[in-house]
């Protein structure tokens, strides 16, 4: 089943390579969407694809790269739109 997930990652997640970490995993999983830094220090992710693959990304987001300290994730599941053919860093 194809899904879309809007995710906000909170913690020490900027300036530690978090967006590139997300990008590499999303590309490996074949997901569409994007990742970007927010002004409040959090990172926002929109990921689309097979639910099991999006859930795999979310598991990795909870850990993050070594230098990150993930405190919390907010996940909003949405209907799949098929808007994205690739994943990008914004």
N, CA, C and O atoms as CSV, one atom per row, in Angstrom:
chain,resi,resn,atom,element,x,y,z
A,1,UNK,N,N,0.844,-1.185,0.000
A,1,UNK,CA,C,0.000,0.000,0.000
A,1,UNK,C,C,0.888,1.246,0.000
A,1,UNK,O,O,1.784,1.378,0.833
A,2,UNK,N,N,0.636,2.137,-0.919
A,2,UNK,CA,C,1.396,3.382,-1.027
A,2,UNK,C,C,0.858,4.402,-0.028
A,2,UNK,O,O,-0.353,4.567,0.119
A,3,UNK,N,N,1.780,5.083,0.658
A,3,UNK,CA,C,1.401,6.084,1.652
A,3,UNK,C,C,2.305,7.301,1.524
A,3,UNK,O,O,3.313,7.292,0.818
A,4,UNK,N,N,1.905,8.343,2.231
A,4,UNK,CA,C,2.707,9.548,2.367
A,4,UNK,C,C,2.800,9.861,3.853
A,4,UNK,O,O,1.808,9.760,4.574
A,5,UNK,N,N,3.989,10.239,4.313
A,5,UNK,CA,C,4.176,10.580,5.724
A,5,UNK,C,C,4.859,11.937,5.831
A,5,UNK,O,O,5.896,12.181,5.215
A,6,UNK,N,N,4.254,12.811,6.628
A,6,UNK,CA,C,4.857,14.107,6.941
A,6,UNK,C,C,5.456,13.959,8.335
A,6,UNK,O,O,4.745,13.672,9.297
A,7,UNK,N,N,6.770,14.157,8.436
A,7,UNK,CA,C,7.494,13.865,9.674
A,7,UNK,C,C,8.287,15.094,10.096
A,7,UNK,O,O,8.945,15.728,9.271
A,8,UNK,N,N,8.222,15.431,11.385
A,8,UNK,CA,C,9.075,16.470,11.951
A,8,UNK,C,C,9.955,15.802,12.997
A,8,UNK,O,O,9.466,15.153,13.922
A,9,UNK,N,N,11.264,15.973,12.831
A,9,UNK,CA,C,12.241,15.369,13.731
A,9,UNK,C,C,12.772,16.466,14.642
A,9,UNK,O,O,13.256,17.497,14.175
A,10,UNK,N,N,12.676,16.230,15.960
A,10,UNK,CA,C,13.111,17.216,16.944
A,10,UNK,C,C,14.358,16.725,17.666
A,10,UNK,O,O,14.572,15.524,17.835
A,11,UNK,N,N,15.168,17.681,18.083
A,11,UNK,CA,C,16.390,17.369,18.811
A,11,UNK,C,C,17.561,18.113,18.204
A,11,UNK,O,O,17.383,19.138,17.547
A,12,UNK,N,N,18.759,17.595,18.424
A,12,UNK,CA,C,19.958,18.151,17.800
A,12,UNK,C,C,20.077,17.498,16.431
A,12,UNK,O,O,20.748,16.478,16.272
A,13,UNK,N,N,19.416,18.102,15.442
A,13,UNK,CA,C,19.321,17.481,14.118
A,13,UNK,C,C,19.751,18.411,12.984
A,13,UNK,O,O,19.633,18.051,11.812
A,14,UNK,N,N,20.245,19.591,13.318
A,14,UNK,CA,C,20.783,20.484,12.288
A,14,UNK,C,C,22.279,20.656,12.513
A,14,UNK,O,O,22.747,20.697,13.651
A,15,UNK,N,N,23.021,20.757,11.419
A,15,UNK,CA,C,24.466,20.918,11.508
A,15,UNK,C,C,25.198,19.624,11.823
A,15,UNK,O,O,26.371,19.645,12.196
A,16,UNK,N,N,24.503,18.490,11.673
A,16,UNK,CA,C,25.098,17.182,12.006
A,16,UNK,C,C,24.971,16.191,10.847
A,16,UNK,O,O,25.195,14.995,11.030
A,17,UNK,N,N,24.615,16.680,9.663
A,17,UNK,CA,C,24.486,15.803,8.496
A,17,UNK,C,C,23.180,15.033,8.431
A,17,UNK,O,O,23.084,14.027,7.729
A,18,UNK,N,N,22.170,15.501,9.163
A,18,UNK,CA,C,20.911,14.762,9.239
A,18,UNK,C,C,20.190,14.705,7.895
A,18,UNK,O,O,19.680,13.650,7.518
A,19,UNK,N,N,20.139,15.814,7.172
A,19,UNK,CA,C,19.433,15.814,5.882
A,19,UNK,C,C,20.081,14.848,4.897
A,19,UNK,O,O,19.382,14.153,4.160
A,20,UNK,N,N,21.397,14.802,4.879
A,20,UNK,CA,C,22.099,13.881,3.968
A,20,UNK,C,C,21.882,12.432,4.384
A,20,UNK,O,O,21.788,11.541,3.540
A,21,UNK,N,N,21.805,12.206,5.688
A,21,UNK,CA,C,21.493,10.885,6.235
A,21,UNK,C,C,20.119,10.436,5.726
A,21,UNK,O,O,19.970,9.314,5.242
A,22,UNK,N,N,19.122,11.314,5.837
A,22,UNK,CA,C,17.761,11.012,5.377
A,22,UNK,C,C,17.758,10.772,3.865
A,22,UNK,O,O,17.146,9.820,3.381
A,23,UNK,N,N,18.442,11.634,3.134
A,23,UNK,CA,C,18.501,11.534,1.673
A,23,UNK,C,C,19.052,10.181,1.235
A,23,UNK,O,O,18.463,9.518,0.382
A,24,UNK,N,N,20.173,9.769,1.811
A,24,UNK,CA,C,20.797,8.497,1.421
A,24,UNK,C,C,19.866,7.313,1.675
A,24,UNK,O,O,19.757,6.416,0.839
A,25,UNK,N,N,19.202,7.310,2.814
A,25,UNK,CA,C,18.299,6.204,3.144
A,25,UNK,C,C,17.088,6.207,2.217
A,25,UNK,O,O,16.693,5.161,1.703
A,26,UNK,N,N,16.500,7.382,2.003
A,26,UNK,CA,C,15.313,7.483,1.144
A,26,UNK,C,C,15.626,7.026,-0.279
A,26,UNK,O,O,14.817,6.336,-0.898
A,27,UNK,N,N,16.782,7.400,-0.796
A,27,UNK,CA,C,17.182,6.978,-2.143
A,27,UNK,C,C,17.358,5.461,-2.181
A,27,UNK,O,O,16.898,4.800,-3.113
A,28,UNK,N,N,18.022,4.917,-1.168
A,28,UNK,CA,C,18.236,3.461,-1.105
A,28,UNK,C,C,16.906,2.706,-1.078
A,28,UNK,O,O,16.779,1.636,-1.673
A,29,UNK,N,N,15.916,3.272,-0.382
A,29,UNK,CA,C,14.608,2.628,-0.258
A,29,UNK,C,C,13.696,2.907,-1.458
A,29,UNK,O,O,12.633,2.298,-1.581
A,30,UNK,N,N,14.102,3.814,-2.332
A,30,UNK,CA,C,13.286,4.145,-3.501
A,30,UNK,C,C,12.093,5.026,-3.183
A,30,UNK,O,O,11.077,4.965,-3.875
A,31,UNK,N,N,12.203,5.846,-2.141
A,31,UNK,CA,C,11.105,6.717,-1.743
A,31,UNK,C,C,11.158,8.040,-2.491
A,31,UNK,O,O,12.222,8.468,-2.940
A,32,UNK,N,N,10.014,8.677,-2.621
A,32,UNK,CA,C,9.926,10.017,-3.171
A,32,UNK,C,C,9.691,11.005,-2.050
A,32,UNK,O,O,9.248,10.631,-0.965
A,33,UNK,N,N,9.991,12.280,-2.316
A,33,UNK,CA,C,9.722,13.311,-1.324
A,33,UNK,C,C,10.881,14.259,-1.136
A,33,UNK,O,O,11.660,14.493,-2.060
A,34,UNK,N,N,10.997,14.809,0.070
A,34,UNK,CA,C,12.036,15.789,0.359
A,34,UNK,C,C,12.338,15.856,1.857
A,34,UNK,O,O,11.595,15.332,2.687
A,35,UNK,N,N,13.453,16.518,2.172
A,35,UNK,CA,C,13.850,16.790,3.553
A,35,UNK,C,C,14.374,18.221,3.596
A,35,UNK,O,O,15.045,18.667,2.665
A,36,UNK,N,N,14.066,18.944,4.682
A,36,UNK,CA,C,14.565,20.315,4.816
A,36,UNK,C,C,14.694,20.703,6.286
A,36,UNK,O,O,14.023,20.152,7.158
A,37,UNK,N,N,15.581,21.674,6.532
A,37,UNK,CA,C,15.721,22.251,7.862
A,37,UNK,C,C,14.590,23.242,8.093
A,37,UNK,O,O,14.147,23.921,7.167
A,38,UNK,N,N,14.126,23.319,9.336
A,38,UNK,CA,C,13.133,24.311,9.730
A,38,UNK,C,C,13.814,25.396,10.563
A,38,UNK,O,O,14.871,25.165,11.150
A,39,UNK,N,N,13.212,26.561,10.609
A,39,UNK,CA,C,13.790,27.685,11.344
A,39,UNK,C,C,13.880,27.433,12.846
A,39,UNK,O,O,14.692,28.059,13.527
A,40,UNK,N,N,13.068,26.536,13.366
A,40,UNK,CA,C,13.073,26.266,14.809
A,40,UNK,C,C,14.118,25.231,15.224
A,40,UNK,O,O,14.165,24.835,16.389
A,41,UNK,N,N,14.960,24.787,14.280
A,41,UNK,CA,C,16.010,23.823,14.601
A,41,UNK,C,C,15.625,22.382,14.338
A,41,UNK,O,O,16.454,21.484,14.486
A,42,UNK,N,N,14.386,22.146,13.952
A,42,UNK,CA,C,13.930,20.795,13.634
A,42,UNK,C,C,14.171,20.487,12.161
A,42,UNK,O,O,14.555,21.367,11.391
A,43,UNK,N,N,13.947,19.240,11.774
A,43,UNK,CA,C,14.047,18.820,10.378
A,43,UNK,C,C,12.695,18.261,9.956
A,43,UNK,O,O,12.077,17.488,10.688
A,44,UNK,N,N,12.241,18.656,8.770
A,44,UNK,CA,C,10.952,18.223,8.230
A,44,UNK,C,C,11.188,17.280,7.059
A,44,UNK,O,O,12.046,17.526,6.211
A,45,UNK,N,N,10.419,16.200,7.023
A,45,UNK,CA,C,10.545,15.188,5.977
A,45,UNK,C,C,9.163,14.897,5.409
A,45,UNK,O,O,8.194,14.761,6.156
A,46,UNK,N,N,9.074,14.802,4.095
A,46,UNK,CA,C,7.877,14.279,3.445
A,46,UNK,C,C,8.336,13.082,2.626
A,46,UNK,O,O,9.140,13.225,1.705
A,47,UNK,N,N,7.829,11.915,2.959
A,47,UNK,CA,C,8.255,10.686,2.285
A,47,UNK,C,C,7.043,9.951,1.739
A,47,UNK,O,O,6.034,9.793,2.426
A,48,UNK,N,N,7.157,9.498,0.482
A,48,UNK,CA,C,6.096,8.732,-0.164
A,48,UNK,C,C,6.647,7.425,-0.706
A,48,UNK,O,O,7.769,7.360,-1.209
A,49,UNK,N,N,5.829,6.386,-0.591
A,49,UNK,CA,C,6.202,5.086,-1.134
A,49,UNK,C,C,5.447,3.977,-0.428
A,49,UNK,O,O,4.451,4.225,0.251
A,50,UNK,N,N,5.928,2.752,-0.592
A,50,UNK,CA,C,5.320,1.607,0.092
A,50,UNK,C,C,5.381,1.817,1.602
A,50,UNK,O,O,6.407,2.241,2.133
A,51,UNK,N,N,4.287,1.523,2.289
A,51,UNK,CA,C,4.218,1.775,3.727
A,51,UNK,C,C,5.367,1.113,4.483
A,51,UNK,O,O,5.949,1.731,5.375
A,52,UNK,N,N,5.701,-0.121,4.148
A,52,UNK,CA,C,6.775,-0.819,4.861
A,52,UNK,C,C,8.113,-0.102,4.686
A,52,UNK,O,O,8.937,-0.096,5.601
A,53,UNK,N,N,8.333,0.501,3.520
A,53,UNK,CA,C,9.584,1.221,3.275
A,53,UNK,C,C,9.603,2.564,4.000
A,53,UNK,O,O,10.643,2.974,4.515
A,54,UNK,N,N,8.466,3.247,4.042
A,54,UNK,CA,C,8.376,4.500,4.798
A,54,UNK,C,C,8.579,4.208,6.284
A,54,UNK,O,O,9.242,4.978,6.979
A,55,UNK,N,N,8.020,3.113,6.773
A,55,UNK,CA,C,8.213,2.731,8.175
A,55,UNK,C,C,9.677,2.405,8.465
A,55,UNK,O,O,10.169,2.685,9.558
A,56,UNK,N,N,10.371,1.820,7.498
A,56,UNK,CA,C,11.801,1.547,7.661
A,56,UNK,C,C,12.582,2.862,7.771
A,56,UNK,O,O,13.497,2.976,8.587
A,57,UNK,N,N,12.219,3.851,6.949
A,57,UNK,CA,C,12.845,5.168,7.046
A,57,UNK,C,C,12.601,5.764,8.428
A,57,UNK,O,O,13.522,6.301,9.044
A,58,UNK,N,N,11.374,5.673,8.915
A,58,UNK,CA,C,11.030,6.239,10.220
A,58,UNK,C,C,11.859,5.591,11.323
A,58,UNK,O,O,12.305,6.282,12.239
A,59,UNK,N,N,12.072,4.286,11.256
A,59,UNK,CA,C,12.920,3.609,12.249
A,59,UNK,C,C,14.318,4.211,12.258
A,59,UNK,O,O,14.896,4.438,13.320
A,60,UNK,N,N,14.858,4.468,11.067
A,60,UNK,CA,C,16.191,5.068,10.975
A,60,UNK,C,C,16.192,6.514,11.455
A,60,UNK,O,O,17.174,6.963,12.046
A,61,UNK,N,N,15.112,7.250,11.212
A,61,UNK,CA,C,15.022,8.638,11.668
A,61,UNK,C,C,15.052,8.723,13.187
A,61,UNK,O,O,15.590,9.682,13.741
A,62,UNK,N,N,14.489,7.745,13.860
A,62,UNK,CA,C,14.476,7.745,15.325
A,62,UNK,C,C,15.879,7.638,15.901
A,62,UNK,O,O,16.126,8.061,17.030
A,63,UNK,N,N,16.793,7.075,15.130
A,63,UNK,CA,C,18.182,6.915,15.569
A,63,UNK,C,C,19.036,8.073,15.060
A,63,UNK,O,O,19.767,8.697,15.830
A,64,UNK,N,N,18.944,8.357,13.769
A,64,UNK,CA,C,19.720,9.430,13.164
A,64,UNK,C,C,21.183,9.064,13.009
A,64,UNK,O,O,21.600,7.975,13.402
A,65,UNK,N,N,21.973,9.977,12.432
A,65,UNK,CA,C,23.409,9.745,12.328
A,65,UNK,C,C,24.065,9.873,13.704
A,65,UNK,O,O,23.463,10.390,14.645
A,66,UNK,N,N,25.287,9.401,13.805
A,66,UNK,CA,C,25.997,9.395,15.096
A,66,UNK,C,C,25.983,10.727,15.826
A,66,UNK,O,O,25.772,10.773,17.038
A,67,UNK,N,N,26.204,11.806,15.095
A,67,UNK,CA,C,26.345,13.118,15.722
A,67,UNK,C,C,25.013,13.770,16.092
A,67,UNK,O,O,25.006,14.816,16.741
A,68,UNK,N,N,23.904,13.183,15.700
A,68,UNK,CA,C,22.579,13.734,16.017
A,68,UNK,C,C,22.076,13.194,17.353
A,68,UNK,O,O,22.506,12.141,17.826
A,69,UNK,N,N,21.159,13.942,17.940
A,69,UNK,CA,C,20.458,13.498,19.150
A,69,UNK,C,C,18.964,13.700,18.907
A,69,UNK,O,O,18.429,14.785,19.131
A,70,UNK,N,N,18.307,12.651,18.453
A,70,UNK,CA,C,16.879,12.729,18.153
A,70,UNK,C,C,16.098,12.615,19.452
A,70,UNK,O,O,16.255,11.652,20.204
A,71,UNK,N,N,15.250,13.617,19.709
A,71,UNK,CA,C,14.439,13.614,20.928
A,71,UNK,C,C,13.025,13.116,20.667
A,71,UNK,O,O,12.449,12.416,21.500
A,72,UNK,N,N,12.460,13.472,19.515
A,72,UNK,CA,C,11.075,13.090,19.240
A,72,UNK,C,C,10.790,13.184,17.741
A,72,UNK,O,O,11.451,13.916,17.005
A,73,UNK,N,N,9.794,12.424,17.322
A,73,UNK,CA,C,9.294,12.472,15.944
A,73,UNK,C,C,7.800,12.726,16.000
A,73,UNK,O,O,7.090,12.135,16.813
A,74,UNK,N,N,7.329,13.602,15.137
A,74,UNK,CA,C,5.898,13.791,14.941
A,74,UNK,C,C,5.589,13.272,13.543
A,74,UNK,O,O,6.180,13.724,12.562
A,75,UNK,N,N,4.667,12.328,13.456
A,75,UNK,CA,C,4.350,11.699,12.174
A,75,UNK,C,C,2.877,11.912,11.857
A,75,UNK,O,O,2.007,11.620,12.677
A,76,UNK,N,N,2.608,12.420,10.667
A,76,UNK,CA,C,1.236,12.572,10.187
A,76,UNK,C,C,1.120,11.768,8.894
A,76,UNK,O,O,1.744,12.098,7.886
A,77,UNK,N,N,0.316,10.714,8.939
A,77,UNK,CA,C,0.103,9.877,7.752
A,77,UNK,C,C,-0.911,10.557,6.852
A,77,UNK,O,O,-1.935,11.061,7.313
A,78,UNK,N,N,-0.608,10.564,5.548
A,78,UNK,CA,C,-1.486,11.210,4.576
A,78,UNK,C,C,-1.743,10.266,3.416
A,78,UNK,O,O,-1.102,9.222,3.297
A,79,UNK,N,N,-2.674,10.637,2.570
A,79,UNK,CA,C,-2.938,9.860,1.358
A,79,UNK,C,C,-1.775,10.014,0.385
A,79,UNK,O,O,-1.203,11.096,0.249
A,80,UNK,N,N,-1.444,8.945,-0.272
A,80,UNK,CA,C,-0.385,8.949,-1.278
A,80,UNK,C,C,-0.800,9.821,-2.453
A,80,UNK,O,O,-1.924,9.708,-2.944
A,81,UNK,N,N,0.102,10.694,-2.910
A,81,UNK,CA,C,-0.216,11.573,-4.036
A,81,UNK,C,C,0.534,11.197,-5.310
A,81,UNK,O,O,0.072,11.503,-6.409
A,82,UNK,N,N,1.675,10.541,-5.179
A,82,UNK,CA,C,2.475,10.199,-6.346
A,82,UNK,C,C,3.133,11.405,-6.996
A,82,UNK,O,O,3.556,11.342,-8.151
A,83,UNK,N,N,3.218,12.498,-6.258
A,83,UNK,CA,C,3.776,13.746,-6.772
A,83,UNK,C,C,5.275,13.657,-7.042
A,83,UNK,O,O,5.784,14.321,-7.945
A,84,UNK,N,N,5.978,12.846,-6.270
A,84,UNK,CA,C,7.440,12.843,-6.310
A,84,UNK,C,C,7.984,11.604,-7.006
A,84,UNK,O,O,7.620,10.476,-6.676
A,85,UNK,N,N,8.857,11.836,-7.970
A,85,UNK,CA,C,9.502,10.713,-8.659
A,85,UNK,C,C,10.888,10.439,-8.089
A,85,UNK,O,O,11.514,9.431,-8.418
A,86,UNK,N,N,11.365,11.348,-7.225
A,86,UNK,CA,C,12.668,11.168,-6.588
A,86,UNK,C,C,12.640,11.838,-5.219
A,86,UNK,O,O,11.616,12.383,-4.806
A,87,UNK,N,N,13.764,11.794,-4.524
A,87,UNK,CA,C,13.870,12.401,-3.196
A,87,UNK,C,C,14.902,13.511,-3.273
A,87,UNK,O,O,15.936,13.358,-3.922
A,88,UNK,N,N,14.625,14.635,-2.609
A,88,UNK,CA,C,15.551,15.766,-2.694
A,88,UNK,C,C,15.770,16.433,-1.348
A,88,UNK,O,O,14.951,16.331,-0.435
A,89,UNK,N,N,16.899,17.119,-1.256
A,89,UNK,CA,C,17.201,17.959,-0.099
A,89,UNK,C,C,16.800,19.375,-0.482
A,89,UNK,O,O,17.208,19.889,-1.523
A,90,UNK,N,N,16.006,19.991,0.361
A,90,UNK,CA,C,15.563,21.374,0.083
A,90,UNK,C,C,16.269,22.343,1.000
A,90,UNK,O,O,16.034,23.549,0.923
